[in-house]
C-alpha cells in the first residue's frame, strides 16, 4: 500500500508541475504516458534547461485552398507519417535560406520572397531530442510550378485542407501545428 501511495504522490507532483507550467511557460500541448511523465513539450517559450540538438524549418505551402503535405519514407525517422516540407538548418545558414533550400530540395518549388513569410518559432522537447522549429507559410497561388518529389525523403505528396490533413497519420507535432495555424490564420482552413 505504501508503494502505491508514493507512486500516486509522484504522479500528483508531475501533474502539478505540468499544470503549473501551462500557465507559467505558455505550453501549447502536453501528452502524458500513463500519467507518469511528460513525453512531449511544444511551446513558444523554451523550457528550463533547453538544449536544442538541431534547428528545423517547415512551411505551410498554400495553393488553391489546400496545403502541401508529404509522406515520409518508411525508413526515415517517423516514417510513414505526413509532414510539411522542411528539414534541418545547416550551419551558418539563415532560416529563410534554409526553408527555401528545403522546399526546393524536397518538392522542386522555388519560393518567392514576397509570398513567403516567417510565422513563428517553437521549442520542442521530444523523448529522443530537443529542437527549435521555425515555421513559415508561403502562398503559391501567384506562381506556376510543378512538383518534383524527392523520392529519397518522401514517397507521396498531397494537397489537403487542414481538416483533411488532421485525419492522416501526421508527424509528431503535426496535429498541434495545424491547430496553431488554424488559430492564427483563419483563411483557407
C-alpha positions in Angstrom: 0.0 0.0 0.0 2.9 2.4 0.9 4.4 1.9 -2.6 1.2 2.8 -4.3 0.8 5.9 -2.2 4.4 7.0 -3.1 3.6 6.4 -6.8 0.4 8.4 -6.6 2.3 11.2 -4.9 4.9 11.2 -7.6 2.2 11.3 -10.3 0.5 14.1 -8.5 3.7 16.1 -8.3 4.3 15.6 -12.1 0.8 16.6 -12.9 1.0 19.7 -10.6 4.3 20.7 -12.3 2.8 20.2 -15.7 -0.3 22.2 -14.9 1.8 25.0 -13.3 4.0 25.0 -16.5 1.0 25.6 -18.7 0.4 28.9 -17.0 4.0 29.9 -16.5 5.5 28.9 -19.8 2.6 29.1 -22.2 2.8 25.4 -23.2 0.8 24.6 -26.4 0.2 20.9 -25.6 1.2 18.2 -23.3 0.8 14.4 -23.6 1.0 12.0 -20.7 2.3 8.5 -20.9 0.3 6.6 -18.3 0.2 9.8 -16.2 3.8 9.2 -15.2 5.8 11.7 -17.3 5.5 14.3 -20.0 6.6 12.9 -23.3 6.3 16.0 -25.5 6.6 19.7 -24.9 5.8 22.3 -27.5 5.9 26.0 -26.6 6.6 29.5 -27.8 9.0 29.7 -24.8 11.9 27.4 -24.2 11.6 25.0 -21.2 14.1 25.1 -18.4 17.5 23.7 -19.4 16.5 23.6 -23.0 19.4 22.3 -25.2 18.3 22.0 -28.8 20.3 19.5 -30.8 19.2 21.0 -34.1 17.2 23.8 -35.6 14.4 22.8 -38.1 12.3 24.7 -40.6 8.9 23.8 -42.0 6.5 25.6 -44.3 2.7 25.6 -44.8 2.7 25.9 -48.6 -0.8 27.1 -49.6 -2.2 26.7 -53.1 -5.9 26.7 -54.3 -7.4 26.4 -50.8 -5.1 23.5 -49.9 -1.8 22.9 -48.2 1.1 20.6 -49.3 1.8 17.5 -47.2 4.5 14.9 -47.8 4.6 11.2 -46.8 7.9 10.4 -45.2 9.7 7.3 -46.5 9.2 4.3 -44.2 13.0 4.0 -43.4 13.2 7.7 -42.2 12.6 8.8 -38.6 8.8 8.9 -38.1 8.4 7.0 -41.4 5.0 6.6 -43.0 3.8 9.8 -41.4 2.7 13.0 -43.2 4.6 16.3 -42.7 5.1 19.7 -44.1 8.1 20.4 -46.4 11.1 21.3 -44.4 14.2 20.0 -42.6 17.3 20.8 -40.7 19.0 24.2 -40.8 22.6 23.9 -42.0 25.5 25.5 -40.1 25.9 29.3 -41.0 22.5 29.2 -42.9 19.8 31.8 -42.3 16.3 30.4 -41.5 15.0 32.0 -44.8 17.7 30.3 -46.9 17.1 27.0 -45.1 13.3 27.0 -45.9 14.0 28.0 -49.5 16.6 25.2 -49.8 14.5 22.6 -48.1 11.3 23.2 -50.1 13.3 23.2 -53.3 15.2 20.0 -52.4 12.0 18.1 -51.3 9.5 19.2 -54.0 11.3 21.3 -56.6 9.4 24.6 -55.8 11.3 27.8 -55.6 9.6 30.0 -53.0 9.1 33.7 -53.9 10.2 36.1 -51.1 7.2 38.4 -51.5 4.9 35.5 -50.9 6.8 33.5 -48.2 6.7 34.7 -44.6 8.2 33.6 -41.3 5.4 32.7 -38.9 6.8 31.7 -35.5 9.4 29.6 -33.7 8.5 26.8 -31.3 10.6 24.9 -28.8 10.1 21.1 -28.9 11.2 18.6 -26.3 10.6 15.1 -27.6 11.7 11.9 -25.9 14.6 11.4 -28.4 15.8 15.1 -28.8 15.1 18.7 -28.2 14.9 21.1 -31.2 13.8 24.5 -32.3 11.1 24.5 -35.0 10.9 27.6 -37.2 7.7 27.8 -39.2 6.9 29.7 -42.4 3.9 30.0 -44.7 4.0 30.5 -48.4 1.2 31.5 -50.8 1.9 29.7 -54.1 -1.2 31.0 -55.9 0.9 33.7 -57.6 3.3 31.1 -59.1 3.3 28.4 -61.8 5.1 25.3 -60.6 5.4 21.6 -61.0 6.0 19.2 -58.0 9.3 17.2 -58.4 9.2 15.0 -55.3 12.5 13.9 -53.9 11.9 10.1 -53.5 14.7 9.5 -51.1 12.9 11.6 -48.5 9.2 11.2 -49.3 7.0 8.7 -51.2 3.9 10.8 -51.9 2.5 14.3 -51.7 -1.0 15.6 -51.4 -2.7 18.9 -51.4 -5.1 18.8 -48.4 -7.3 21.1 -46.5 -6.2 21.3 -42.8 -9.3 19.4 -41.8 -8.5 16.6 -44.2 -4.8 16.6 -43.0 -5.9 16.0 -39.4 -7.3 12.6 -40.5 -3.9 11.4 -41.7 -1.2 9.9 -39.6 0.9 13.1 -39.0 4.5 13.6 -37.8 4.8 14.0 -34.0 4.0 17.8 -33.9 1.5 17.7 -36.9 -1.8 18.0 -35.0 -0.5 20.8 -32.8 0.9 22.8 -35.7 -2.4 22.5 -37.6 -4.3 23.7 -34.6 -2.0 26.7 -34.1 -2.1 27.6 -37.8 -5.9 27.4 -37.8 -6.0 29.7 -34.8 -3.6 32.3 -36.2 -4.7 32.1 -39.9 -8.4 31.5 -40.2 -8.3 31.9 -44.1 -8.0 28.7 -46.1 -8.5 26.2 -43.3 
